[in-house]
């Protein structure tokens, strides 16, 4: 990044995309390409985080406390 062209410095991907494809099309192309990995990463973190939370909760509730119930991973 940070390529200089006509005195303009591109610090962000959307600025580079706007220069290459135009104002609106460049923004749509870059934002859509950045959005997909963000959503996929969040889904992975939610699934693995939920499983880890369930494992930790199950280990804490080994004593058979009355307030311990099963945690569902799906609804």
Secondary structure in CASP SS format (residue, H / E / C, confidence):
PFRMAT SS
TARGET T0000
AUTHOR 0000-0000-0000
METHOD secondary structure of the structure
MODEL  1
X C 1.00
X C 1.00
X C 1.00
X E 1.00
X E 1.00
X C 1.00
X C 1.00
X E 1.00
X E 1.00
X C 1.00
X C 1.00
X C 1.00
X H 1.00
X H 1.00
X H 1.00
X H 1.00
X H 1.00
X H 1.00
X H 1.00
X H 1.00
X H 1.00
X C 1.00
X H 1.00
X H 1.00
X H 1.00
X H 1.00
X H 1.00
X H 1.00
X H 1.00
X H 1.00
X H 1.00
X H 1.00
X H 1.00
X H 1.00
X H 1.00
X H 1.00
X H 1.00
X H 1.00
X H 1.00
X H 1.00
X H 1.00
X H 1.00
X H 1.00
X H 1.00
X H 1.00
X H 1.00
X H 1.00
X H 1.00
X H 1.00
X H 1.00
X H 1.00
X H 1.00
X H 1.00
X H 1.00
X H 1.00
X H 1.00
X H 1.00
X H 1.00
X H 1.00
X H 1.00
X H 1.00
X H 1.00
X H 1.00
X C 1.00
X C 1.00
X C 1.00
X C 1.00
X C 1.00
X C 1.00
X C 1.00
X C 1.00
X C 1.00
X C 1.00
X C 1.00
X C 1.00
END
